[in-house]
């Protein structure tokens, strides 16, 4: 039998050689007798037909195994993964825009409203996700998102043109690159969100709030930390007041975030952060929450590899693109999701993308850091830091050229 289904061990499949031998045995029973033996070697006419049958059975078995695997949420993909997600009342997130943290200067007290538009050097238009007031130092910081969705690269220092003219708002720029947007949610990201969704229907817990925020349109990253004690504590580089939560959200509209917090956070629980978001409930009560909008933080990677006979002339660009895509969870081979605020980013996590996607056969070392040259094996991000990377932040050294 080509496929065996065992409730204890799962599915086992015979290889092509075993399948062919089974077909040969069947043919010999039908066509061979005491006086003559059927020639089933591949060179014979019968062998050619048997080989074709073996290939067809193998292809059929592969399709069935693939179908069986679609019932496992850990490996399901496409419409089958969507079906499993619907059990948890989840739908795949649509394409999201790139989000950039921008620094504004101007006259103290000037309000730059949500939806104000700027443009970067490549002609991409961006709108602010919330209102901001220029402080006594003549400065302010607010997130902008691209009007278009998808993985649009916005480099550091490229957002310099103000489209929406507001009296008192003088300049805009971005010290760090934007957090890359995404096309339709990837298989890896959807599965990670499904795994977190077991807390989605609950109320009041840290995971319930984090799971709900992850599903908010436009949110690229979020982390919720809590402090149940009577004293202030510091977690992941963020100070949290007693009996409060630190809600770190990158991307998403302020009102949508506030509504989510209102629906999931228990009454009496405090919130910390410098950004205030508001939601007016159905009984016309205005609810104000403090959140932390993480600051985009540049990450640098340095790779060294040996040049071999199989090394492509485009290896530097190939490695840069592999790391860049893997950093944001867009590499099909590594299985990694995008790097997050409050996480540890290991240099070794890029190895699969480098070897498989960039076809590097002789990888020497990978280092990561907050500046060049990158010299660390890992970088720990605080909860108020959103890791971002540019192609120019990735240095590839080819030894033996």
Residue pairs with C-beta under 8 A, 6 or more apart in sequence:
1 14
2 13
2 14
2 19
2 22
2 57
2 58
2 60
2 61
3 11
3 12
3 13
3 14
3 61
3 64
3 65
4 11
4 12
4 13
5 11
6 12
11 65
11 68
13 61
13 62
13 65
14 22
14 61
16 54
16 55
16 58
19 54
19 57
19 58
19 61
20 50
20 51
20 54
23 50
23 53
23 54
23 57
24 40
24 50
27 38
27 40
27 46
27 50
28 37
28 38
28 40
31 38
31 46
32 38
38 46
39 46
39 47
40 46
40 47
40 50
41 47
42 48
42 51
69 75
69 76
70 76
70 77
70 80
70 81
71 80
71 84
73 81
73 84
73 191
73 194
74 191
76 84
76 187
76 191
77 187
78 187
81 92
81 187
81 190
81 191
82 91
82 92
84 194
85 91
85 92
85 190
85 194
88 194
88 197
88 198
88 200
89 200
89 201
90 190
90 193
90 194
90 197
90 200
90 215
92 184
92 185
92 190
93 184
93 185
93 189
93 190
93 193
93 215
93 217
94 149
94 184
94 185
94 217
95 149
95 150
95 181
95 182
95 183
95 184
96 149
96 181
96 182
96 217
96 218
96 220
96 251
97 145
97 146
97 147
97 148
97 149
97 150
97 152
97 181
97 218
97 251
98 145
98 146
98 150
98 151
98 152
98 153
98 154
98 178
98 179
98 180
98 181
99 129
99 143
99 144
99 145
99 146
99 178
99 179
99 181
99 218
99 220
99 250
99 251
100 126
100 143
100 144
100 145
100 146
100 154
100 159
100 174
100 177
100 178
100 179
100 296
101 141
101 142
101 143
101 144
101 174
101 175
101 176
101 293
101 295
101 296
101 386
102 118
102 126
102 128
102 141
102 142
102 143
102 144
102 159
102 172
102 173
102 174
103 139
103 140
103 141
103 172
103 173
103 174
103 175
104 112
104 132
104 134
104 139
104 140
104 141
104 142
104 169
104 171
104 172
105 134
105 138
105 139
105 140
105 170
105 171
105 172
106 112
106 134
106 138
106 140
106 168
106 169
106 170
106 171
107 134
107 138
107 167
107 168
107 169
107 170
108 134
108 135
108 136
108 137
108 138
109 133
109 134
109 168
110 133
110 134
110 166
110 167
110 168
110 169
111 131
111 132
111 133
111 134
112 128
112 131
112 132
112 133
112 134
112 140
112 142
112 166
112 169
113 128
113 131
113 166
114 127
114 128
114 129
114 130
114 131
114 253
114 254
115 127
115 128
115 164
116 127
116 128
116 164
116 166
116 169
117 125
117 126
117 127
117 128
117 147
117 163
117 164
118 125
118 126
118 127
118 128
118 144
118 159
118 160
118 161
118 162
118 163
118 164
118 172
119 125
119 126
119 159
119 161
119 163
120 126
120 154
120 155
120 158
120 159
120 160
120 161
121 155
121 158
121 160
122 154
122 158
124 146
124 147
124 148
124 152
124 154
125 146
125 147
125 163
126 144
126 145
126 146
126 147
126 154
126 159
127 144
127 145
127 147
128 142
128 143
128 144
129 142
129 143
129 144
129 145
129 218
129 251
129 252
129 253
129 254
130 142
130 143
130 253
130 254
130 275
130 277
131 142
131 254
132 140
132 141
132 142
133 140
134 140
134 168
134 169
141 295
143 250
143 251
143 293
144 159
145 181
145 218
145 251
146 152
146 154
146 178
146 181
149 181
149 183
150 181
150 182
150 183
151 180
151 181
151 182
151 183
151 328
151 330
152 178
152 180
152 181
153 177
153 178
153 180
153 390
153 391
154 174
154 177
154 178
155 177
155 390
155 392
156 174
156 175
156 176
156 177
156 298
156 390
157 173
157 174
157 175
158 174
159 172
159 173
159 174
160 171
160 172
160 173
161 172
162 169
162 171
162 172
174 296
175 296
176 295
176 296
176 297
176 298
176 388
177 296
177 298
177 388
177 389
177 390
177 393
178 296
178 388
179 220
179 221
179 250
179 251
179 296
179 386
179 388
180 328
180 330
180 338
180 388
181 220
182 189
182 220
182 328
182 329
182 330
182 338
185 193
186 329
186 330
186 337
188 329
188 335
188 336
188 337
189 329
189 337
189 338
192 337
193 211
193 214
193 215
196 207
196 210
196 211
196 214
197 211
199 205
199 207
199 208
199 210
199 211
200 208
200 211
200 212
200 215
201 208
202 208
203 264
203 266
204 264
204 265
204 266
204 269
206 224
206 225
206 226
206 245
207 224
208 264
209 224
209 245
209 247
209 260
209 261
209 264
209 265
210 222
210 223
210 224
212 260
212 263
212 264
213 219
213 222
213 224
213 247
213 249
213 252
213 257
213 260
213 261
214 222
216 252
216 256
216 257
216 260
217 252
217 253
217 256
218 251
218 252
218 253
218 256
219 249
219 250
219 251
219 252
219 257
220 250
220 251
220 252
220 338
221 248
221 249
221 250
221 251
221 294
221 338
221 340
221 341
221 386
222 247
222 248
222 249
222 250
223 236
223 248
223 340
223 341
223 342
223 383
224 245
224 246
224 247
224 248
225 235
225 236
225 238
225 240
225 245
225 246
225 248
225 342
225 383
226 240
226 244
226 245
226 246
227 233
227 235
227 240
227 241
227 242
227 243
227 244
227 245
227 246
228 243
229 242
229 243
230 242
230 243
231 242
232 239
232 240
232 241
232 242
233 239
233 240
234 240
235 246
235 383
236 342
236 382
236 383
237 342
237 382
237 383
237 384
237 385
238 246
238 248
238 272
238 292
238 382
238 383
238 384
239 272
240 246
240 272
241 270
241 272
242 270
243 268
243 269
243 270
244 269
244 270
244 271
244 272
245 265
245 269
245 270
245 271
245 272
246 271
246 272
246 273
246 292
246 383
247 257
247 261
247 271
247 273
247 289
247 290
247 291
247 292
248 273
248 291
248 292
248 293
248 294
248 341
248 342
248 383
248 384
249 257
249 291
249 292
249 293
249 294
250 293
250 294
250 341
250 386
254 275
254 277
254 278
255 277
255 278
255 279
257 277
257 291
258 277
258 278
258 279
258 287
258 288
258 289
259 279
261 271
261 277
261 279
261 289
261 291
262 279
262 281
262 287
262 289
265 271
265 289
271 289
271 290
271 291
272 290
272 292
273 290
273 291
273 292
273 293
274 290
274 292
274 293
275 290
275 291
275 292
275 293
276 288
276 289
276 290
276 291
277 288
277 289
277 291
278 286
278 287
278 288
278 289
279 286
279 287
279 289
280 286
280 287
281 287
292 383
292 384
294 341
294 383
294 384
294 385
294 386
295 384
295 385
295 386
296 386
296 388
297 370
297 381
297 385
297 386
297 387
297 388
298 370
298 388
298 389
298 390
298 393
299 327
299 339
299 345
299 368
299 369
299 370
299 379
299 387
299 388
299 389
299 393
300 368
300 369
300 370
300 371
300 372
300 373
300 374
300 389
300 393
300 394
300 395
301 323
301 347
301 350
301 366
301 367
301 368
301 374
301 389
301 393
301 394
301 395
302 366
302 367
302 368
302 369
302 372
302 373
302 374
302 375
302 394
302 395
302 396
302 397
303 319
303 323
303 350
303 354
303 363
303 365
303 366
303 367
303 394
303 395
303 396
303 397
304 364
304 365
304 366
304 396
304 397
304 399
305 311
305 315
305 319
305 354
305 360
305 362
305 363
305 364
305 396
305 397
305 398
305 399
306 362
306 364
306 398
306 399
306 400
307 362
307 398
307 399
307 400
307 401
308 361
308 362
310 359
310 361
311 360
311 361
311 362
311 398
312 318
312 359
315 358
315 359
315 360
315 396
315 398
316 396
316 398
318 357
318 358
318 359
318 360
319 354
319 358
319 360
319 394
319 396
320 391
320 394
320 396
321 357
321 358
321 391
322 331
322 350
322 353
322 354
322 357
322 358
323 350
323 353
323 354
323 389
323 394
324 389
324 390
324 391
324 394
325 331
325 353
325 357
326 334
326 336
326 349
326 350
326 352
326 353
326 357
327 338
327 339
327 350
327 387
327 389
328 338
328 339
329 336
329 337
329 338
330 338
331 352
331 353
331 357
332 357
333 352
333 353
333 356
333 357
334 349
334 350
334 352
334 353
334 356
334 357
335 352
336 349
336 352
336 353
339 345
339 381
339 387
340 381
340 387
341 381
341 382
341 383
341 384
341 385
341 386
341 387
342 381
342 382
342 383
342 385
343 380
343 381
343 387
344 378
344 379
344 380
344 381
345 368
345 378
345 379
345 380
345 381
345 387
346 368
346 377
346 378
347 366
347 367
347 368
347 374
347 376
347 377
347 378
348 366
348 377
350 366
351 363
351 366
354 360
354 363
354 366
355 361
355 363
364 399
367 373
367 374
367 375
367 376
367 377
368 374
368 376
368 377
368 378
368 379
369 375
369 376
369 379
370 379
372 393
372 395
373 395
374 395
379 387
381 387
